[in-house]
Amino acid sequence: MLNCCYFTDPARPTPMTGKNTTARLRPRPAAALSPEQAEELAGMFHLLGDVNRLRLIHACMDEAVCVHDLAERFGLSASLVSHHLRLLKAARLMRAERRGKQVFYTADDEHVRTVLRDMTTHVAEPGHERD
């Protein structure tokens, strides 16, 4: 059974009585995922379940960063960073742009940035500390 909310809207009297009534609102159902969409989404979340990949994509949310700088920042080898970024790019979570000899990576689009920002905000809220 769907959860429902009740409210009284003084600005919307009923047409029959001219009096305010309690209206019943139902939440919009989420769009159903096809099996293919569910599999792709699960794969994306699986990739983000790796701490290094999560840190890498988070570092590239607001600016393009080259592999060398990411490797240095996180103390990882350039080849490991490249491997992680290749996986994130294949999943359409990151995009790459070649500038001369270097490749710069950034979060693919605003959808990806929004999900990461929202989840980062969520874990930073009071009450989400680990016991």
Secondary structure, 3 states (H helix, E strand, C coil): CCCCEEEECCCCCCCCCCCCCEEEECCCCCCCCCHHHHHHHHHHHHHHCCHHHHHHHHHCCCCCEEHHHHHHHHCCCHHHHHHHHHHHHHCCCEEEEEECCEEEEEECCHHHHHHHHHHHHHHHCCCCCCC
